[in-house]
């Protein structure tokens, strides 16, 4: 049994085809104007899942990069501060050697004492260094000053670590407690205690006590150098992580681009084809729809 094709059926089929051609042309125009082949989930359900994953991983990677930059800034400031502390310690040792030769009159020792007292104040200032309003040598208690001039030798800085996430499951500590730099409270090589004892020995002219300062300074200097080497090692590690994060970010952007971005030359070609098909369907349609009752009576 054959199906009778009516004029209404032809008109309806024509309108459906024209609408389909118009939809394809509209999709091409959207891709060309946005530069993206996925403008809504229905455009590519599989592709949109990859795109969202790349976007999520890219955002996390950017946060890791921000954390790494913050950690490097903190460590760079710490290293600069340690360099200042090293300059003070070297000067104190020079004065200790000068004062320990036994030929200095008391007036010379008094002059050295005055400089030591000034250097002590400078060392306490270094111990209270702040970065972005945070005390760098007081562990996690960055809002509290770790040292005071009167009691610096007995002050106990916080031991907590400030850690930054620089990768999936990767953390690095960016701070260093003052104990590792200046010595623990009560320790014989605590730099504040050493300088206080040195000042007292200079004031009293106690040569044996003055001579003992050099060994205590050398002990603190060895620990100081180890702490500074630790800071340098952390800096190198984070810089390597930064390079890796940059590579990962570039790779994610490339994969996201492949999943989302339209092939502009291909889109232009397809759009031109869709326009030609659409115009052709309109031309054919004008002939079909224009048929009237008079045409059937001929």
BELPE-V539643 format. One record per residue. SS is DSSP state (A for helix, B for strand, O for the rest). PSI is psi in degrees with one decimal (NA if undefined). NEAR is the number of other ideal C-beta (glycine too) atoms within 10 Angstrom. Layout:
BEGIN
ss=[SS;SS]
psi=[PSI;PSI]
near=[NEAR;NEAR]
END
This chain:
BEGIN
ss=[O;O;O;O;O;O;A;A;A;A;A;A;A;A;A;A;A;A;A;A;A;A;A;A;A;A;A;A;A;A;A;A;A;A;O;B;O;O;O;O;A;A;A;O;A;A;A;A;A;A;A;A;A;A;A;A;A;A;A;A;A;A;A;A;A;A;A;A;A;A;A;A;A;A;A;A;A;A;A;A;A;A;A;A;A;A;A;A;A;A;A;A;A;A;A;A;A;A;A;O;O;O;O;O;O;A;A;A;A;A;A;A;A;A;A;A;A;A;A;A;A;A;A;A;A;A;A;O;O;B;B;O;O;B;B;O;O;O;O;O;O;O;O;O;O;O;O;O;O;O;O;A;A;A;O;O;O;O;O;O;O;O;B;B;B;B;B;O;O;B;B;B;B;O;O;O;O;A;A;A;A;A;O;O;O;O;O;O;O;O;A;A;A;A;A;A;A;A;A;A;A;A;A;A;O;O;A;A;A;A;A;A;A;A;A;A;A;A;A;A;A;A;A;A;A;A;A;A;A;A;A;A;A;A;A;A;A;A;A;A;A;A;A;A;A;A;A;A;A;A;A;A;A;A;A;A;A;A;A;A;B;O;O;A;A;A;A;A;A;A;A;A;A;A;A;A;A;A;A;A;A;A;A;A;A;A;A;A;A;O;O;O;A;A;A;A;A;O]
psi=[122.9;148.5;132.3;123.4;118.7;167.4;-37.3;-40.5;-41.9;-41.4;-44.2;-43.2;-38.6;-45.3;-37.7;-43.0;-41.9;-40.5;-39.1;-43.4;-39.6;-37.8;-44.1;-39.3;-38.3;-40.2;-42.1;-40.9;-39.3;-43.8;-39.8;-38.7;-33.3;-21.3;11.6;140.4;-14.2;106.3;-13.5;155.6;-36.0;-15.9;-38.0;86.6;-38.7;-44.8;-36.8;-31.4;-41.5;-42.1;-45.1;-37.1;-43.1;-39.0;-42.4;-46.3;-35.3;-40.9;-41.3;-40.3;-38.7;-36.8;-39.7;-39.7;-41.1;-43.1;-42.1;-40.9;-41.3;-41.4;-41.4;-41.7;-42.9;-45.6;-36.3;-42.6;-41.1;-43.1;-40.1;-41.6;-39.9;-34.2;-38.7;-42.4;-37.9;-38.9;-41.8;-45.0;-40.0;-38.4;-39.6;-40.7;-40.0;-43.4;-33.7;-43.2;-42.4;-39.2;-18.3;1.3;-8.8;1.1;0.4;132.8;166.1;-31.8;-36.9;-39.6;-36.8;-37.0;-40.6;-39.1;-42.3;-40.7;-38.4;-40.7;-39.3;-39.6;-33.4;-44.3;-40.2;-40.1;-38.1;-39.8;-42.0;-41.0;-24.6;22.9;144.3;142.0;118.3;39.6;9.4;135.8;122.4;-16.7;22.1;40.0;-131.7;-11.4;63.4;-8.0;1.1;139.5;126.1;-28.3;147.9;150.0;-41.0;-31.2;25.5;-36.7;-19.7;-0.9;141.1;100.5;158.3;147.8;-1.1;149.3;142.4;108.1;144.8;135.2;119.4;13.9;174.5;110.4;14.0;121.0;150.5;138.6;129.7;-8.6;170.8;129.2;148.6;-26.5;-38.6;-21.2;-51.3;-7.6;149.3;153.3;131.2;-10.1;147.9;-24.6;15.8;121.1;-33.8;-38.7;-41.1;-45.7;-34.4;-45.4;-38.0;-44.0;-41.8;-40.4;-37.9;-40.3;-32.4;-5.8;27.7;95.8;-42.4;-40.8;-36.1;-42.6;-32.7;-18.8;-35.2;-45.6;-38.8;-36.4;-41.1;-38.1;-44.3;-35.4;-37.7;-45.6;-35.9;-42.9;-36.5;-41.9;-40.4;-35.7;-35.7;-41.8;-44.0;-39.7;-39.7;-40.1;-45.5;-41.0;-44.1;-36.4;-38.4;-39.5;-38.2;-43.2;-41.7;-42.3;-36.0;-42.8;-42.0;-42.4;-42.2;-42.1;-41.9;-39.1;-39.2;-44.6;-37.4;-39.4;-42.1;-33.5;-30.6;-40.6;143.1;151.0;94.8;-48.8;-41.5;-38.8;-43.0;-42.7;-46.3;-38.3;-41.1;-40.5;-43.4;-38.1;-42.1;-42.8;-41.9;-45.5;-38.2;-40.6;-34.9;-39.6;-45.1;-40.4;-35.2;-30.1;-36.0;-46.6;-28.1;-10.5;130.7;178.4;-34.2;-38.1;-35.7;-24.4;-11.9;NA]
near=[3;4;6;6;9;9;11;8;11;14;14;11;12;17;13;10;15;16;11;13;19;15;12;17;20;13;17;21;14;17;23;15;11;13;12;16;18;19;16;8;12;8;14;16;9;8;15;16;12;16;20;13;14;20;14;11;17;17;11;15;21;13;13;22;17;13;21;27;15;16;26;20;13;24;24;13;16;23;14;11;20;21;11;14;21;15;13;18;21;12;14;25;16;10;20;25;14;13;24;18;10;8;6;18;9;12;7;13;21;13;15;19;20;12;14;25;17;11;19;22;13;15;22;22;13;22;26;18;19;14;16;10;7;14;22;25;27;25;20;14;14;19;9;11;15;24;24;12;14;9;11;24;20;13;20;14;24;18;14;14;14;17;14;21;15;26;16;9;5;13;13;21;15;25;25;24;21;28;21;18;23;32;22;16;17;10;17;14;19;22;29;22;20;27;26;16;19;27;19;14;23;27;14;13;14;14;15;8;15;26;16;18;24;17;13;21;22;13;15;23;17;11;18;21;12;10;19;19;10;13;21;13;10;21;19;11;16;23;13;12;21;17;11;16;22;13;10;17;16;11;14;20;13;11;16;18;12;12;21;20;14;20;11;11;8;12;19;14;12;18;19;12;13;19;15;12;17;19;12;11;18;13;9;13;16;10;8;12;13;8;12;8;6;7;8;8;6;4]
END
